[in-house]
């Protein structure tokens, strides 16, 4: 069973702090399966995991905006390939930041989940599963993006949606924004206008496709000549 799992390992993934590359695990599965089986058996018997499985290298990936702002980078956690636990995977964790070949000091992780991990998305979904329990307005959730919609006709409606906004924002004020529907805005990569129509996005996509098609046509014409 261990060997079968090792043979399905994605060799294109980066190794974690233990330096054990997934290609080594896969191509030497006939050798590594026995020691890993012993480790897994011991872990199940004692309810603990090796200390290296608590560690993670965090690589900052630039998203957009100013490169001098730490908020414009997405942290991607690289942990041991063979680590796939929950309770002991979350407890007593440490991580360090890796930029090129430079490493920071190990630092304790007291909250949150490692981005880029296997269990991260599952545990995150469990965490936000009840986010709409105390919300009266219409709420839309996609991954870590949450949007609140409501029709405002009277002052009472204003107070209700403001109460919902206060509930959602909480202590994450710095990562929340107010969308005015009379200006152009980009939602999850899709541009919409003041009437929430995506015609701007369609025009942009059509223009880009036209330029690519013209380039391909020009290259084909040159080749045929």
Buried (B, 14 or more C-beta within 10 A) or exposed (E): EBBEBBEEBEEEEEBBBBEBBBBBBBBEBEEBBEEBEEBBEEBEEEEBBBEBBBBBBBBBEEEEEEEEEEEEBEBBBBBBBBBBBEEBBBEEBBBBBBEEEEEEEEEEBEEEBBBBBEBBEEBBEEEEEEEBEEBEBEBEEEEEEBBBEBEEEEEEEEEBBEBBBEBBBEEEEEEEEEEEEEEEBEBEEEBBBEEEEBEBBEEEEEEEEEEEEEEEEEEEEEEEE
